[in-house]
Amino acid sequence: CLSGSNHLSNAAQMVVSDVGQGTMVLLSSGEYHLLYDTGGVSGSGTSIAELEVIPWLKSLGITGIDLLVVSHSDLDHSGGLSAIREHFDIKDHWGFDGSPCVAGRELSLSRDFSLFVMTGTGQDIVNTNADSCVVLIEYHGQRILLTGDIPTSTELELIASGSLPSQIDILIAAHHGSVTSSSQSFIDKLD
């Protein structure tokens, strides 16, 4: 639970879902629901979203997603996309199979809740990982960085751009903590 004060009415809930080898992050604040990535597929070919996450989201009373960001096309990030689309009203969709992410794009949801696209379009099908939509969320002064599968080279480009804040409160490690990401320089910059 994220909060800018002691009042739960100002709180948002962030859930990093267990979708096996994949990524799915839900951030809910009041009636606003942001979903970052849709998880992968099971060994049988059915999306983890359909098997586990969609029933859970429906049990919470969620009927729509205000913003869906699919960082890139790799199945462990986009495998549940068709199931999410089938079961929920999607108001806006950025990244893979949606509108391209545009670095510098900002979405202010309230005075204390903003989303910034740091890099990537989510559209490149040749170099998918390096083109992951990287999103910075600020909620009541707390900073959350969602990085898709960016490699070290993209991390270094972000550092060189000067656009990264000097401290992140929550980092969802790039590429599931792979050795191709989360370079020491990147971690030092965000710490």
SEDOLUM-999955 format. One line per field, with one value per residue: residue in three letters; residue number from 0; y, x, z of N, C-alpha, C in turn. Coordinates in nm, 3 decimals. Atoms other than C-alpha are relative to their C-alpha. Layout:
<nodes>
type <- ALA/...;
seq <- NUM/...;
n.north <- Y/...;
n.east <- X/...;
n.up <- Z/...;
ca.north <- Y/...;
ca.east <- X/...;
ca.up <- Z/...;
c.north <- Y/...;
c.east <- X/...;
c.up <- Z/...;
</nodes>
This chain:
<nodes>
type <- CYS/LEU/SER/GLY/SER/ASN/HIS/LEU/SER/ASN/ALA/ALA/GLN/MET/VAL/VAL/SER/ASP/VAL/GLY/GLN/GLY/THR/MET/VAL/LEU/LEU/SER/SER/GLY/GLU/TYR/HIS/LEU/LEU/TYR/ASP/THR/GLY/GLY/VAL/SER/GLY/SER/GLY/THR/SER/ILE/ALA/GLU/LEU/GLU/VAL/ILE/PRO/TRP/LEU/LYS/SER/LEU/GLY/ILE/THR/GLY/ILE/ASP/LEU/LEU/VAL/VAL/SER/HIS/SER/ASP/LEU/ASP/HIS/SER/GLY/GLY/LEU/SER/ALA/ILE/ARG/GLU/HIS/PHE/ASP/ILE/LYS/ASP/HIS/TRP/GLY/PHE/ASP/GLY/SER/PRO/CYS/VAL/ALA/GLY/ARG/GLU/LEU/SER/LEU/SER/ARG/ASP/PHE/SER/LEU/PHE/VAL/MET/THR/GLY/THR/GLY/GLN/ASP/ILE/VAL/ASN/THR/ASN/ALA/ASP/SER/CYS/VAL/VAL/LEU/ILE/GLU/TYR/HIS/GLY/GLN/ARG/ILE/LEU/LEU/THR/GLY/ASP/ILE/PRO/THR/SER/THR/GLU/LEU/GLU/LEU/ILE/ALA/SER/GLY/SER/LEU/PRO/SER/GLN/ILE/ASP/ILE/LEU/ILE/ALA/ALA/HIS/HIS/GLY/SER/VAL/THR/SER/SER/SER/GLN/SER/PHE/ILE/ASP/LYS/LEU/ASP;
seq <- 0/1/2/3/4/5/6/7/8/9/10/11/12/13/14/15/16/17/18/19/20/21/22/23/24/25/26/27/28/29/30/31/32/33/34/35/36/37/38/39/40/41/42/43/44/45/46/47/48/49/50/51/52/53/54/55/56/57/58/59/60/61/62/63/64/65/66/67/68/69/70/71/72/73/74/75/76/77/78/79/80/81/82/83/84/85/86/87/88/89/90/91/92/93/94/95/96/97/98/99/100/101/102/103/104/105/106/107/108/109/110/111/112/113/114/115/116/117/118/119/120/121/122/123/124/125/126/127/128/129/130/131/132/133/134/135/136/137/138/139/140/141/142/143/144/145/146/147/148/149/150/151/152/153/154/155/156/157/158/159/160/161/162/163/164/165/166/167/168/169/170/171/172/173/174/175/176/177/178/179/180/181/182/183/184/185/186/187/188/189/190;
n.north <- -0.116/-0.123/-0.109/-0.124/-0.045/0.108/0.025/0.103/-0.052/-0.047/0.113/0.079/0.136/0.050/0.144/0.065/0.131/0.120/0.057/0.088/-0.073/-0.107/-0.122/-0.065/-0.089/-0.074/-0.112/-0.050/-0.113/-0.028/0.068/0.001/0.123/0.004/0.133/0.000/0.134/0.092/0.134/0.095/0.111/0.124/0.107/0.045/-0.104/-0.093/-0.109/-0.001/-0.100/0.065/0.105/-0.043/-0.143/-0.056/0.028/-0.081/-0.139/-0.007/0.013/-0.131/-0.090/-0.075/0.031/-0.071/-0.044/-0.136/-0.004/0.124/-0.019/0.128/-0.052/0.047/0.114/0.132/0.066/-0.005/-0.132/-0.027/0.124/-0.009/-0.118/0.027/0.035/-0.125/-0.075/0.070/-0.005/-0.134/-0.120/-0.067/-0.139/-0.045/0.109/-0.044/0.104/0.105/0.016/-0.117/-0.121/0.005/-0.083/-0.111/-0.053/-0.135/-0.009/-0.004/0.011/-0.043/0.049/-0.092/-0.079/0.088/0.129/-0.024/0.106/-0.054/0.098/-0.033/0.044/0.112/-0.013/0.126/0.040/0.062/0.147/0.055/-0.017/-0.019/-0.033/-0.137/-0.092/0.007/-0.125/-0.019/-0.092/-0.049/-0.041/-0.075/0.001/-0.065/-0.013/0.128/0.025/0.140/0.011/0.126/-0.001/0.100/0.086/-0.078/0.049/-0.095/-0.114/-0.094/-0.059/-0.102/-0.112/-0.073/-0.076/-0.108/-0.099/-0.088/-0.003/0.084/-0.063/0.054/0.107/0.073/0.071/0.139/0.034/0.135/0.025/0.028/0.136/0.096/0.011/0.067/-0.056/-0.097/-0.125/-0.038/-0.024/-0.068/-0.144/-0.030/0.015/-0.112/-0.123/-0.001/0.024;
n.east <- 0.085/-0.077/0.080/-0.070/0.033/0.051/0.139/0.013/0.073/-0.100/-0.087/0.011/-0.047/-0.082/-0.018/-0.084/0.065/-0.079/0.043/-0.108/-0.104/0.070/0.022/0.130/0.008/0.126/0.003/0.137/0.021/0.143/0.062/-0.095/-0.078/-0.108/-0.060/-0.125/-0.026/0.113/-0.045/-0.031/0.090/-0.034/-0.050/0.109/0.027/0.099/-0.067/0.009/0.104/0.131/0.011/-0.007/0.006/0.131/0.095/-0.036/0.039/0.146/0.041/-0.021/0.100/-0.057/0.066/-0.068/-0.138/-0.010/-0.119/-0.076/-0.130/-0.067/-0.135/-0.052/0.076/-0.038/0.118/0.007/0.054/0.122/0.074/0.138/0.064/0.132/0.094/0.032/0.090/0.129/0.074/0.005/0.004/-0.129/0.020/-0.119/-0.098/-0.130/-0.101/0.026/0.135/0.078/-0.069/-0.140/-0.046/-0.080/-0.083/0.037/0.146/0.041/0.143/0.027/0.131/0.041/-0.113/-0.097/-0.009/-0.043/-0.072/-0.091/-0.069/-0.142/-0.064/0.061/0.132/0.072/0.044/-0.108/0.008/-0.133/-0.075/0.112/-0.038/-0.053/0.109/0.103/0.049/-0.039/0.098/-0.020/0.125/-0.016/0.124/-0.021/-0.143/-0.070/-0.034/-0.001/-0.054/0.033/-0.105/0.010/-0.118/-0.110/-0.135/-0.093/-0.024/0.110/-0.018/-0.105/0.058/0.086/-0.087/-0.063/0.101/0.027/0.144/0.034/-0.015/-0.115/0.041/0.122/0.046/0.026/-0.050/0.028/-0.126/0.009/-0.022/0.018/-0.124/-0.099/-0.135/-0.010/0.059/-0.027/-0.143/-0.037/0.014/0.144/0.042/-0.061/0.069/0.136/-0.003;
n.up <- 0.000/0.009/-0.053/-0.026/-0.135/-0.083/0.036/0.103/0.115/0.094/0.030/0.122/-0.019/0.109/-0.011/0.099/0.005/0.028/0.128/0.042/0.074/0.069/-0.077/-0.004/-0.115/-0.008/-0.093/-0.013/-0.089/0.012/0.114/0.111/0.003/0.098/0.011/0.074/0.052/-0.015/-0.035/0.105/0.026/-0.071/0.086/0.087/0.099/-0.053/-0.072/-0.146/-0.029/0.008/-0.102/-0.139/-0.030/0.033/-0.108/-0.117/0.027/-0.005/-0.141/-0.060/0.056/0.112/0.127/0.107/-0.019/0.052/0.085/0.016/0.065/0.028/0.021/0.128/0.054/-0.049/-0.058/-0.146/-0.034/0.079/0.021/-0.047/0.059/0.060/-0.108/-0.071/0.089/0.008/-0.128/-0.060/0.082/-0.006/0.044/0.073/0.010/0.053/0.016/0.097/0.054/-0.037/0.045/-0.043/-0.112/0.050/-0.109/-0.040/-0.017/-0.140/-0.028/-0.137/-0.040/-0.106/-0.046/-0.065/0.070/0.138/0.070/0.101/0.085/-0.001/0.124/0.071/0.063/-0.013/0.133/0.078/-0.007/0.020/-0.124/-0.091/-0.136/-0.007/0.032/-0.105/-0.058/-0.140/-0.056/-0.136/-0.063/-0.125/-0.076/-0.130/-0.025/0.016/0.140/0.039/0.135/0.067/0.101/0.106/0.013/0.056/-0.026/-0.060/0.091/-0.016/-0.134/0.009/0.075/-0.093/-0.091/0.078/0.038/-0.113/-0.028/-0.116/-0.132/-0.073/-0.090/0.031/-0.118/0.040/0.132/0.050/0.070/0.143/0.050/-0.111/-0.076/0.084/0.002/0.111/-0.048/-0.138/-0.014/-0.123/0.025/-0.004/-0.140/-0.075/0.038/-0.055/-0.145;
ca.north <- 0.000/0.341/0.653/1.014/1.047/0.843/0.851/0.538/0.748/0.880/0.530/0.341/-0.028/-0.170/-0.542/-0.719/-1.033/-1.378/-1.472/-1.712/-1.609/-1.282/-0.939/-0.789/-0.489/-0.339/0.007/0.110/0.442/0.481/0.399/0.438/0.118/0.106/-0.228/-0.262/-0.578/-0.878/-1.174/-1.482/-1.813/-2.148/-2.469/-2.551/-2.225/-2.053/-1.712/-1.689/-1.381/-1.595/-1.875/-1.670/-1.293/-1.212/-1.401/-1.218/-0.876/-0.946/-1.051/-0.702/-0.551/-0.425/-0.406/-0.173/-0.072/0.301/0.266/-0.051/-0.031/-0.336/-0.274/-0.485/-0.787/-1.071/-1.326/-1.309/-0.945/-0.955/-1.313/-1.214/-0.917/-1.078/-1.220/-0.881/-0.715/-0.978/-0.938/-0.566/-0.231/-0.072/0.309/0.374/0.136/0.230/0.014/-0.316/-0.342/-0.001/0.359/0.388/0.503/0.840/0.942/1.254/1.184/1.267/1.175/1.369/1.192/1.427/1.671/1.378/1.103/1.123/0.887/0.966/0.766/0.756/0.563/0.307/0.273/-0.091/-0.126/-0.253/-0.622/-0.664/-0.528/-0.579/-0.563/-0.238/-0.082/-0.161/0.122/0.242/0.418/0.631/0.667/0.932/0.892/1.125/1.179/0.809/0.701/0.366/0.266/-0.006/-0.112/-0.396/-0.589/-0.304/-0.413/-0.243/-0.028/0.128/0.175/0.366/0.576/0.667/0.770/0.977/1.151/1.303/1.223/0.972/1.098/1.042/0.810/0.549/0.408/0.093/-0.057/-0.351/-0.495/-0.505/-0.841/-1.018/-0.948/-1.096/-1.048/-0.844/-0.568/-0.398/-0.283/-0.151/0.197/0.189/0.066/0.326/0.603/0.503/0.434;
ca.east <- 0.000/0.140/0.032/0.131/-0.013/-0.158/-0.500/-0.592/-0.818/-0.497/-0.354/-0.288/-0.232/0.050/0.059/0.341/0.160/0.316/0.281/0.574/0.845/0.681/0.576/0.243/0.207/-0.126/-0.146/-0.489/-0.581/-0.948/-1.131/-0.817/-0.642/-0.307/-0.176/0.186/0.242/0.011/0.224/0.313/0.161/0.149/0.296/-0.045/-0.042/-0.311/-0.216/-0.143/-0.369/-0.664/-0.589/-0.523/-0.504/-0.835/-1.044/-0.853/-0.904/-1.275/-1.299/-1.170/-1.456/-1.229/-1.421/-1.194/-0.832/-0.774/-0.420/-0.258/0.114/0.265/0.638/0.725/0.617/0.800/0.538/0.638/0.521/0.243/0.113/-0.204/-0.290/-0.575/-0.731/-0.709/-0.871/-1.145/-1.239/-1.187/-1.271/-0.934/-0.954/-0.596/-0.322/0.044/0.332/0.311/-0.004/-0.123/-0.010/0.369/0.520/0.683/0.977/0.885/0.511/0.347/0.008/-0.101/-0.388/-0.401/-0.180/-0.006/-0.021/0.177/0.323/0.623/0.752/1.130/1.227/1.115/0.814/0.723/0.681/1.021/0.994/1.367/1.523/1.231/1.411/1.598/1.272/1.079/0.860/1.021/0.770/0.825/0.525/0.517/0.254/0.249/0.625/0.708/0.877/0.825/1.028/0.897/1.167/1.041/1.342/1.585/1.948/2.247/2.301/1.955/2.016/2.334/2.146/1.891/2.169/2.341/2.013/1.991/1.618/1.632/1.562/1.840/1.633/1.367/1.154/1.048/1.233/1.091/1.421/1.470/1.453/1.350/1.687/1.884/2.261/2.195/2.035/2.048/2.406/2.591/2.593/2.213/2.158/2.402/2.222/1.881/1.990;
ca.up <- 0.000/-0.096/0.086/0.114/0.462/0.743/0.578/0.384/0.160/-0.001/-0.047/-0.365/-0.389/-0.598/-0.664/-0.844/-0.956/-0.950/-1.316/-1.322/-1.569/-1.660/-1.544/-1.441/-1.210/-1.103/-0.948/-0.823/-0.671/-0.598/-0.918/-1.137/-1.245/-1.426/-1.552/-1.660/-1.868/-1.887/-1.785/-1.984/-2.083/-1.905/-2.040/-2.190/-2.388/-2.178/-2.040/-1.669/-1.677/-1.784/-1.539/-1.226/-1.257/-1.428/-1.170/-0.895/-1.060/-1.101/-0.735/-0.649/-0.851/-1.130/-1.457/-1.654/-1.695/-1.732/-1.869/-1.997/-2.073/-2.243/-2.225/-2.531/-2.735/-2.557/-2.444/-2.078/-2.086/-2.347/-2.325/-2.140/-2.363/-2.559/-2.239/-2.063/-2.366/-2.373/-2.006/-1.937/-2.090/-2.175/-2.188/-2.306/-2.421/-2.469/-2.590/-2.771/-2.986/-2.862/-2.912/-2.907/-2.580/-2.635/-2.416/-2.224/-2.233/-1.903/-1.767/-1.459/-1.290/-0.993/-0.811/-0.638/-0.904/-1.229/-1.484/-1.707/-2.004/-1.972/-2.287/-2.545/-2.770/-2.709/-3.085/-3.210/-3.301/-3.376/-3.057/-2.822/-2.489/-2.558/-2.680/-2.360/-2.236/-1.914/-1.692/-1.381/-1.152/-0.881/-0.613/-0.312/-0.345/-0.384/-0.707/-0.876/-1.182/-1.415/-1.659/-1.878/-2.008/-2.079/-2.113/-1.951/-2.264/-2.222/-1.849/-1.933/-2.192/-1.924/-1.685/-1.958/-2.049/-1.701/-1.689/-1.404/-1.054/-0.805/-0.589/-0.660/-0.381/-0.570/-0.866/-1.059/-1.180/-1.555/-1.730/-1.407/-1.246/-1.538/-1.563/-1.881/-1.671/-1.332/-1.381/-1.079/-1.237/-1.271/-0.915/-0.778/-0.968/-0.828/-0.470;
c.north <- 0.123/0.114/0.121/0.053/-0.121/-0.038/-0.102/0.050/0.054/-0.114/-0.059/-0.138/-0.040/-0.148/-0.047/-0.144/-0.111/-0.063/-0.090/0.082/0.106/0.119/0.045/0.079/0.077/0.112/0.055/0.112/0.042/-0.081/-0.008/-0.125/0.005/-0.140/0.010/-0.146/-0.098/-0.143/-0.090/-0.107/-0.123/-0.102/-0.051/0.102/0.100/0.108/-0.015/0.101/-0.067/-0.102/0.055/0.147/0.060/-0.035/0.083/0.145/0.017/-0.012/0.132/0.103/0.084/-0.044/0.068/0.037/0.137/0.017/-0.135/0.035/-0.138/0.038/-0.040/-0.133/-0.137/-0.061/0.006/0.137/0.027/-0.121/0.003/0.112/-0.030/-0.035/0.125/0.082/-0.062/0.022/0.139/0.108/0.072/0.142/0.052/-0.110/0.055/-0.121/-0.103/-0.013/0.110/0.122/-0.008/0.083/0.109/0.057/0.145/0.018/-0.008/-0.009/0.037/-0.038/0.083/0.077/-0.089/-0.133/0.027/-0.120/0.066/-0.115/0.045/-0.035/-0.113/0.032/-0.123/-0.060/-0.078/-0.152/-0.066/0.004/0.028/0.045/0.145/0.103/-0.007/0.140/0.003/0.111/0.034/0.047/0.075/0.006/0.053/0.002/-0.129/-0.026/-0.150/-0.006/-0.141/-0.005/-0.103/-0.091/0.078/-0.061/0.110/0.121/0.105/0.065/0.113/0.122/0.084/0.084/0.121/0.110/0.101/0.004/-0.083/0.080/-0.069/-0.111/-0.056/-0.075/-0.147/-0.018/-0.142/-0.030/-0.038/-0.146/-0.101/-0.021/-0.070/0.067/0.101/0.138/0.026/0.014/0.075/0.151/0.042/-0.005/0.115/0.131/0.011/-0.010/0.131;
c.east <- 0.090/-0.086/0.087/-0.028/-0.045/-0.143/-0.008/-0.077/0.096/0.089/-0.029/0.052/0.080/0.022/0.088/-0.046/0.100/-0.058/0.110/0.110/-0.070/-0.017/-0.145/-0.007/-0.130/0.018/-0.141/-0.004/-0.145/-0.059/0.093/0.087/0.099/0.059/0.123/0.035/-0.112/0.041/0.019/-0.106/0.049/0.053/-0.105/-0.034/-0.106/0.072/-0.021/-0.108/-0.137/-0.020/-0.015/-0.029/-0.138/-0.105/0.027/-0.042/-0.152/-0.051/0.018/-0.102/0.052/-0.067/0.068/0.141/0.010/0.120/0.068/0.129/0.061/0.140/0.060/-0.066/0.037/-0.118/-0.008/-0.047/-0.134/-0.091/-0.145/-0.080/-0.139/-0.103/-0.041/-0.098/-0.140/-0.085/-0.018/-0.012/0.133/-0.018/0.116/0.104/0.125/0.092/-0.041/-0.148/-0.097/0.066/0.145/0.022/0.088/0.078/-0.036/-0.150/-0.034/-0.151/-0.018/-0.142/-0.058/0.124/0.111/0.023/0.031/0.075/0.082/0.058/0.145/0.069/-0.080/-0.134/-0.086/-0.038/0.104/-0.006/0.136/0.081/-0.098/0.041/0.046/-0.108/-0.114/-0.040/0.041/-0.087/0.038/-0.134/0.036/-0.136/0.028/0.149/0.078/0.020/0.014/0.050/-0.027/0.082/-0.012/0.121/0.121/0.135/0.086/0.021/-0.110/0.004/0.101/-0.047/-0.091/0.082/0.057/-0.100/-0.028/-0.146/-0.041/0.010/0.113/-0.038/-0.134/-0.040/-0.025/0.049/-0.043/0.118/-0.024/0.031/0.005/0.128/0.111/0.137/0.018/-0.051/0.042/0.150/0.027/-0.017/-0.146/-0.051/0.056/-0.072/-0.136/-0.004/-0.001;
c.up <- 0.000/0.050/0.024/0.139/0.080/-0.035/-0.113/-0.121/-0.106/-0.050/-0.137/0.033/-0.124/0.024/-0.116/-0.001/-0.028/-0.126/-0.055/-0.066/-0.083/0.092/-0.013/0.129/-0.009/0.103/-0.002/0.101/-0.016/-0.113/-0.120/0.008/-0.117/0.002/-0.087/-0.030/0.040/0.032/-0.121/-0.019/0.076/-0.100/-0.097/-0.108/0.043/0.079/0.151/0.042/0.002/0.112/0.141/0.023/-0.027/0.106/0.126/-0.020/0.008/0.144/0.076/-0.051/-0.115/-0.129/-0.118/0.040/-0.064/-0.091/0.005/-0.072/-0.017/-0.046/-0.134/-0.034/0.055/0.078/0.152/0.050/-0.068/-0.017/0.044/-0.064/-0.056/0.108/0.077/-0.084/-0.004/0.125/0.059/-0.107/0.019/-0.055/-0.083/0.006/-0.068/-0.012/-0.102/-0.032/0.045/-0.062/0.046/0.126/-0.061/0.119/0.025/0.019/0.148/0.009/0.146/0.035/0.112/0.040/0.055/-0.072/-0.147/-0.054/-0.109/-0.080/-0.010/-0.132/-0.061/-0.060/0.023/-0.133/-0.080/0.014/-0.023/0.129/0.112/0.139/0.013/-0.027/0.103/0.046/0.147/0.055/0.144/0.052/0.128/0.067/0.139/0.038/-0.008/-0.148/-0.025/-0.143/-0.053/-0.129/-0.112/0.000/-0.050/0.037/0.062/-0.090/0.012/0.138/-0.006/-0.080/0.090/0.098/-0.073/-0.036/0.112/0.041/0.121/0.129/0.076/0.098/-0.044/0.126/-0.030/-0.143/-0.032/-0.094/-0.145/-0.028/0.113/0.079/-0.077/0.008/-0.113/0.041/0.144/0.026/0.130/-0.016/0.014/0.145/0.083/-0.029/0.070/0.151/0.077;
</nodes>
